[in-house]
Amino acid sequence: TLNRPDALNAAANETVYDKPERQADLAAMRRKVAELLRGHKVLEIACGTGYWTRVIGETAASIHATDLNEEALALARARQQGINATFAQADAFDLPAAVGQYTAVFAGLWWSHVQREEQERFLAQLRARLGKDVLLVLLDNVYVDGSSTVIARTDHEGNTFQFRTLPSGG
């Protein structure tokens, strides 16, 4: 189970999208994601506050957005007016069986939260639940000096860790 700090302050995660130096890349990625998932029945994993749910929902046939944290889901639900979206609390490592129900899976800014030693297990579980011939779209960021939160440490597996301060000071 992923231990995500956004349960403490889900809205704080939106700041990653606010940085001026990221706007051109984000605009290009929104267009690409919307086109890739056009017409698909999409399962979104770890939707957070729904930034990508909105983008996908504008072109997909449908989107079922999931997240572990109800606080994040509440924010995601509130921003999805006028799109064909449903929401459910779900652990990405323990998804319900859905063979044939979805034609694509999307996870935005989540893959970097999956420890490297857990990545193969996650992908195997996902394939077992969804079956074959499902489009998988994983979108994540990379570390950029001066823009990203400084990496505090790297473990023996290559996982990196950051200290993040919430608006509440926590």
N, C-alpha and C positions, 0 to 999 in steps of 0.2 A: 504494500500500500504506500502510495506516495504521500509524504508529509509535506504539505504545501503551506507556506506562511500566509497565503491569501485568505485563509479561513479567518485570520485576525483582522484583515483589512483588504477585502477583495478589490475595492476601487483603486488602491495604490498601484496595482499592476498595470493600469492604463497608462501610466507615465512613460512607459517604454515607447509608446506610439506618439508622444508629444514632442520629442526632440527635433528641432528644426533640421538638423543634418540628416535625418532619416526620412524626410517627407518624400523626396523623389523616389527613393527605393521602395517605400511603402506604396506609393501610387502605382508603380510598375508591378509590384507583387499583387496588389488588389486586382488589377486587370488580368494578370496571368491566372490567378486562382479562380476568378469568376469564369474565365473562359475554359479552363481545365475541367471544371466541375459543372459546366452548363448541361442541363438535362439529366444529371445524375440523381440517384437517391442516395444521399450522403449521411454517413454516421460521422459525427464530429466528436473526437475524444478530447477531453480536457478543454472545454470551450471557454473556461474562465468567464469573463464578463461579456462575452459575445461579440467581440470586435470582428473576428473572422466569420462568425455565424451570419452576421448581417451581409457581408460581402458574398458569401456562398449562397445565401438564401435568395438573393436577387436573380440568380440564373439557374440554380438547381431545381429539379422537379420537386424535391423535398429535402429537408435536413432535420436529423434527430441529433440534437446537441446534448452532450453529457459532460458532467464534471463531478468530482468527488465532493466538492464543497457547496453546500446549499446557499451560502452567502454569495458566491460568485454566480450561481444559477439564477438567483433572484435578480441580480443586476442584468444578466443576459436576457432573461424573459422580458424585462421592462423596456429593453431597447429594440425589440424585434417586431414592431408594428408593421403589418402588411406583407409579411413573408410567410411561406409555408414551413413553419418550424415547430418542432415539439422538443421538450426538454425533459431530462431525467437525471437524477443523481445516480452515478455509477462510478465504480472503481475501474480504471482502464486496465488493470491487471486481472479483473474478474468480470468481464463483460458477459451478458446473457447470450445464449445461442441465437444466431441471426442469419444462418445460411440462406442465401438467396434474397434476403430482404433489402440489402444495400448493394449499390453498384460501385460505390467509392467510400473511402475512409479518409478523413482529414484530421491532422493534429498540427496546430500552429503554436510555435514557441513552447512546445512541450518536450520534444525529443531530448533536448539538452538537460531536462530534469530527470531523465531515466538513466540510472547508473549503468555504466558500460557493461558490467557483468550481468545486468538484467535485460539487456536489449534483445538478445536472441530468444529468451523465454517469452518476452512480450510479443515479439513478432510471430512466434510459433502459436501462441494462444490466440492471437488475432486471426491468423489463417485458419486455425481449427474452428473458430466461431463463425467466420464469414464465408469460408469456402474459397474456391479459386476464381481467378479472373475478376477480382475486385481491384479497382484502381486505388493505390495508396499514395497519398500526398502528405509528406512531412515537410513542414516549413519551420525554420528556426533561424536564430541570429548567430552571428559570430562575434568574437571579442574584437573591439576596436579601441585602441588607446585614445583616451580623451572623451569617449562617448559611453563606453560600457562601464559598469560597476567593476572596480578593481577585483581581481581574483585573489582571494585570501590564501588559498592553498590548493594543491593538487595531490590526490592520493596515488597509491601504487597502481591503480587500475587506469589512471588518466582522468578520473572525474575531477572537475574543478568546483570550488565552493567560493561563495561571495558572502559578505556581510551586507545586509540591506536594512536601512532604517525606514520604518513606516512613518507616515505623517504624524501619528500619535506619539512618536518618539521611541517606540518599542523596537 
